[in-house]
Amino acid sequence: MNEQAERTAAPARDAAISLRVHQNKYLPAAAGPTEMHAVIVVEAQGLGPAAARTTASQVIVIDCSGSMSWPHTKIAAARRATATAVQLLRDGTRFAIVQGTERADVVYPPGGGMAVASADTRAAAARAAAVLPAVGGTAIGSWLDLARRLHLERPAAIRHTLLLTDGRNEHDPPGYLHQVLGDCAPHFICDARGIGDGWDATELREIVRRLHGRADAVLEDSALTAAFEEMVSASMAKALAGVRIRVRSRAGGRIGFVKQLHPTRVDLTAEGTRPDARTWECRTDAWGDEVREFHVCVLADPGGDPAGEDVELAVVELALDGDTGPAPPEPRSVLVQWTDDVLLSSRVDPRLLHYGADADLGRAITAGCDAYEAGEREEARRQWALAVRLAHQLGSGKTLSRLRGLVDIVDAATGTVRIRETVRPLDLNSVLIVSDESVRFTGAERAGAAPAGPDVDCPGCGRTAPASAAFCQQCDAPLRPGEPGGAP
């Protein structure tokens, strides 16, 4: 396993962002063209002071359809949660409260548009939230489109929408929600919560996937205020408008895919752009103090490469939006060393093993829910048994808790379960909605080789390469004159 030394650029106001690569660099030389897999860890720290100076806009979208009136605790909880959420907006934040029915209307500020957060406007917004009605239909596409237009009135660095619904999207024209999600995706992040038992977990998962947020279930109406506090507080802590991840393969190489592993599993490959045949780039939305992990697959071919030498397959680098945050870290390399040692080449990096099991957990949850809905109870039990075993293995207490709404767990370690006699729609939704969440790897790293010395500059093009690299990734020039395989 190769973990490159972490280097953090000189921080501004103690803010820093770091980049690490985890991989087993050894591949079997006799295998021919194959795949190299690596986990990229990006961590931002110390952004709190910058967040306080970052412009932000917040739209709170509340489902006010008729179903929110039954039981009455739903609309009452929505009113309280909204009033609490606006109190967390820092001064200067532009914000609005949207009432969602079969149409979308701004209920605060009363003249429409966006208000600017202050003691007076927060108090007035709380009063408006206290009388939110519960009458009408559900047109989520229309609600989100209004949020988009509000955010674009005066664009801010951090743009966030909070969505609460208790139902399915029933009153938009066919295909309209899909179109709106495409229109909204470049402009704001959306976090969503489903309350009650009439919403559609698959629909909310798609909304937050397209809008780069997270979704969850509100299991008790009384828990809604805490959920709103968590979402708005996280939004107010964002300081970087975006971080672009760029992966560039060596000449003749190709990038297979790039996926986010944590905090949620998302395949980013199609979202990325291809500036040229060797480069993939994708923008990740607003960052606070947090860690995100990504899976990079690079296609490798041993043809022409020396055995037993580090070869740079790809370079990963970050570019930060704006000019007030920390400096980006030094680029990091994805390496390969071709070997005939089966023991070396058969090892799998612990992070990749962990996230492989984590992906299996998500698939088992989804397959079990699909089987249950199709009336295939034994297949549902089998899939949920696997999910219980994996959740126990990974230490995911939240997932285990949700699965207990579907099955009686006899032995979590072995996945021995019985399907419960009564499974509520809320129980299915509550586990399905978190099936894209991942459990962060916290295990011990396998010791890797120490760096072979300081980085080296290519004598051909001047590009800096890792100390252990034998050839320049950019121009293929040998980097170690006088050594076997090096320049004369």
N, C-alpha and C positions, 0 to 999 in steps of 0.2 A: 504494500500500500504506500502510495506516495502522497504525502500532504506537504504542499509547498509552504515555506515559511511565510507567516502572515506579516504584511507590511502595511502600516497605516500612515496615510499622508499627514503632514503637519496640520493639525486641526485649527479651524477658526472657532474661537470661543469654546474650545475643548470638544467640538463636534468632530466626529470621524466616521468614515465608512470603510469597511475592510472587505477583502475578497480572498477566499481560500478555495483550493481545489483538493478534493479527496478522490483517490482512485487506486486501483492496482494497475501499475503501469506495464506489467508483464503480459504478453500475449504469445501464444505458440507460433513459432516461426513456420511450422509446417502447415498451418491452417489455411494459408492463402488469405485473400481479402476477408476481413472480419470487422467487428465493431469494437470500439473502445468506449467504455461508459465511465463517466465521472460525475461526481456531485459537486456543485458549485455553491458555496455558502457566502451569502452577502449579509453583513451586519452593520446597522447604523446605530450609533451611540451618541449621547450628549446633545441631542437636537432640541431639547426643551427650550432654551433661550431663543433659538431661531424660530420655533413654532409660535412663540408669543408675538413675533414681528411679522409673521406670514399672513398675507391677505387670504381670507376664506369666505366662502358662501355656503349656506346650509339651507336645504329645502326639506321640510318635514311633511310627508304625504300620509294622510290618515284616511283609511277606508271608512267612509260614512254611509255605507249602504244599509239597507233596512235590516239585514241579518245581524248587524252590529248591536241591535237593540235586544237580542235574545241570546243568552241571558243578558240582563241589563248591565251586569258587571263588566262586559266587554267594552262598551262605549264609555262607561265611567272610568275604567282603567286607562283607556286611550286618552281621555281628557286629562287625567292626572299626569300620565307619563309625558304628554306633550308640554304641559305647563312646567314640569320639572326640567325637561330637555332644554327649553329656551333659557332657563336660568344658567345653564352651563356654557352658553355662548359667550366668548370673550368680547369685550368692547370692540366695536368696529366691524364685527362680522356681519355680512349682509345675509338676511334670512327671510324666509316666508313659511307660512303654514298653508298647506293645500288640502282642501276638502275634496275627497274622491267619491264620486257616485257614478252615474252613467255619463258624467262629464267631470271636468276638473275646474275648481274655482279656488282663487286665493281668498282665504278668510282673514289672513293677517299678512301684511298691512291692509287695512280696509279699502284702500284705493287701488289695490293690486300692486304688482312689482315686488320689490324687495325693501325691507326695512334695514336700518343699521342698528346693531345691538348696542343698547345702553340700558341703564337702570329703568328709564321710563318705558322704552319699547319692549323690554323683556316683561315688565309688569303688564303692559297692555296686551301683549301676545298671550300671556297666561290667562287673562280674562277672556280673550277670544276662544282659547282652547276649552275653557270651562263650559261653553255652550255649543260645542260641536254637535250637530244633529246625527241621527241614524235613520236615513230615509233615502231610497234610491237604489241604483244598480252598481255594477262593478265594471269599470273600463280602465284597466291598469295601463294600457298603452297611452290613453289620453292623459292619465295622471303623469306619467313619466315624460311625455312630450312637453307638458306645461313646465315641469321641473327643468327640462333642457332650456326652454326659452327664458326662464327666470335666471338660470345660471349665466346665460350668455348676455344678459342686459349689461352687465359690467363684469367681465370675466375676472375671477380671482385665481390666485395660485393653487389653492386647494378648494375643490368643489365637491360637495358631498350631499347625497340625498338619502334620507331615511324613509323607508316604505313599510307601512303596516297594512296587512290585509287579513280578512277572515274568509275570503271567498275566491272563486276562480274568475278568470277574465272572461266575462260572458257578454259584454255589451259593446266591445270594439268590433269593427268590421273584421272579417277573416283575414289573417295575415298582417293586420295592422301592428300588433304588438311586436312581431318579428322585425318589421320595418323600423319601428321606433327605436328598438334596441340598437340597431345599426346606426341610427342617427345620434343616439345618446352616448354611445361607447367612447367617442373621443373626448367627451366634454365633462363627465362627472363619474364618480364612484357611487354605487348604490349598495347599501346594506338593507336587508329585508327581514321582517319577522312575520310569521304566520300565527294567528291567534284563533282559538276555537277549533272546530273539526271540519270546516267546510272548504279550506284552502287546498291548493294543489302543490305538493312538495316538488314535483317535477317541473312545474311552471316557475316556482320561485328559484329553484336551482339554476334554471336556464337564465333567468333575469340577472342573478348576481354573477353568473359565469361571464355573461356578455358585458356586464358593467363592473367587473373586477372587484366585487364586494363579497360579503359573506351573508348567509341566511341561517336562520334557526327557528325553532318552534318556541312559542310561549306556552309552557305546560300548565301554568296557573295564571289566571288574569291578574292576580295580585303581584306577579313577577314582572309585569310589563315595564313598570317604572325603572327597575334596575336594568332591564335590557336597554331601554332608551338612554339611560345614564352612561352605560358602557359604550354604546355606539357613538354618542355625541362627544364624550370625553376622548375617545380614540381619534375622532376626526379633528378635534381641537389640538391634539398633540402632534399632528402631521406638520412637517417642516420642509421636506423636499417635495417639490411638485411632481417629480418623476426621476427615475433612474433608467437609463438605457443600457441594456446588456448587449454586447457585441461579441460574436464568436466568429473567428476567421480561421479557416483550415489552411494547411500548407498547400503548395502547388500540387495539383492532382488529387487532393483530398476532397471530402464532401461531408457536410453536416447532416446527420441522419434526422435528429429531432432535438427539440429543447422543451422540457416540461417543468412546470413548477411543482415541487414536491411538498413544500410547507410554506404557509400554514394550510393551504388547500391544494388539492391536486388539480392542475389545469394544464392541458396540452397547449403550449404557446406557439407551436411550430407554424401553424397557419396564420397567426397574428403577426408574425415577424415579417420584415421586409428583406429582400435580397439585393443589396446594393451592387453585388457582382456575384459570379458563380461560386466564389469561395467564402462569402460572408453572409451571416444571418444577424439581424438586429431587431430588437423588440423593446418597446418602452413599457416599463412597469410603473403603475400609478403611485400616488402620494405615499411617502414614507415618514414614519416617526421613528422612535427608538425600537427597533425590531430586527428579527432575523428572518430571512427568506432563503429557501434552499431550492436548487434547480438541478435537473438531470439533463446532462448533455451527452448525446451519442455522436461520435465521429467515426466515419468509415475509414478503415486503415488497410493498407496493402503493404506486405513486407517486401515486395519487389524492389530491388535496388537499395534497400536499407541494410546497414551493417547489423549483425547479430551482437548482442551484448552491449550495445550503446544506446543511450537515451536519444530518442528522436522526438522532436516537437511536432505533434500532430495538429495542434490548434492553439490559438491564443484567445483568452477571455479577457475582456476589458469592460470597464464601466464608464459611462458619461453621465454627468449629473445635470439636470435642467436648472437654469438660473445661475446666478453668479455670486450668491451670498452664502451658500452652504460650504461644507468641507470640500477639500480638493479630492478628486477621485484617487483611488489607490493604484498602485502599480499593476499593470496587466499580469495575468497568471497563465501558465502554460498547461496544456493537456499533453502528457508525454506517452510514449510507447517504448518499450524495450523488448525486442523479439528474442525469444529464448526457446531452448529445447528442454528446459527443466519443467516437467509436468507439474511439480509441486508449486512452483512460483506462478505459473500461468493459470492454475486452477483456483487460486484464491479469489475471493470476492470481497470487495471493500465492505466493511461492516455497515456503513451508511446505506449502500445499495441493497444489502440484504434486508435491513430494517425497512426501507421504503418499498421494497418489493412485497414484503409481508403486509405492509400498510395498504398498498394498492389491492392486494388480495382481499383484505378486510372490506374495503369499499365495494368491490365486485360481489362479494358474498352477501352483503346487506341488500344490494339492489336486486340480485338474482332471487333472493328469498322473498322480497316484497313482490316481485313480478310473479313468482310461482304462487304465492298466497292469493293474490288478486285473481289468478287464473284457476283457483280452486285446487291446486296441486299441493296439498298440505304436507305430504311426506317430503317432497322436494324442498318446500319452504323450510321444513324442520331441519333438513340436512344442511341447507345453506346457512341458516341462522346458527346451527351448531358450530359450523366452521367459523362464522363471524365471532361467536362467543369465545372460542378457543384462541383466535387471533387477537381479539381485543384484550383478553387476559394476558397473552404473551407479550403484547406491546405495551401493556400498562395503561390502556385507555379506559379510565373509570367512567368517563362521560358516555362512551359508546356502550359499555356494559350496562349502565343504568338505563339507557334508552331501550336496549334489547330486552331488558326485564319486562317491558310493557308488552312484548310479543311472546316470550317464552319463560317458563319456569326453569331456572338454571340449577341442575342437580350437581354438576361438577364443571366449573369453568375451565379448569386446566385441560380436561379431556374433551370439552365441548359436548357434554351430556345434557340434553335439554328436552323439555316437553312444550309443545305449543299451548298457550293459554286458551282456555275455553272461550273467552271473550277478548277479541282484539279490536280496539276502537280505531276509527280512522285517524284520530290524533296520534295514537301509538305508532301506526305505520308512517305517518307524515314525520313524526318527531325523530325517528331513526333514519329515515330516508334522507331528510334534509341535512343531516350531519355526515352522510356517507362520503362526501368529498373532503371533509376535514381530515387532516393528517396528525399523527402523533409525532412530535419532533424527536429525532434521534438524540439520546442522552447517554449512550453507552460509551465505553472506553474505546479510544482509537488504537488500532494496531500500530505498533512502532514501525516507522518507516526509515528509510535511509536518510542520513543527515545530508544537508546540502553539500555539494562537492566543492564549494568555495564561492567567491564572488561571481556575479553575472559577468558575461563576456560580451564584447562588442564584435560584431561580424566584420572581418577584414574586407568583405566584398561590398556590403551596403551600409554598414555602420549600425544596423539594428541591434539592440541589446537582447541577448538570449540567456536562458538559464545556464547556470554553471555546468550542469550535467549534460547539456545538449551537445550532440555531435555535429549537427548541421543546422544552418540558419533556416528558420521557417519561411523567411521571405524570399531569399534568393538561392537557397540550397547549397551555399558555400560551406566547406568544412570549417569547423571552428577551433580545431586543435592542431595547429601546425606541428609536425614532427612526431605525432602519435600515429599508431596504426589506423588507417582510414582517414587520417587528417591531411591537411594541406602539406605539400612538401616544404 
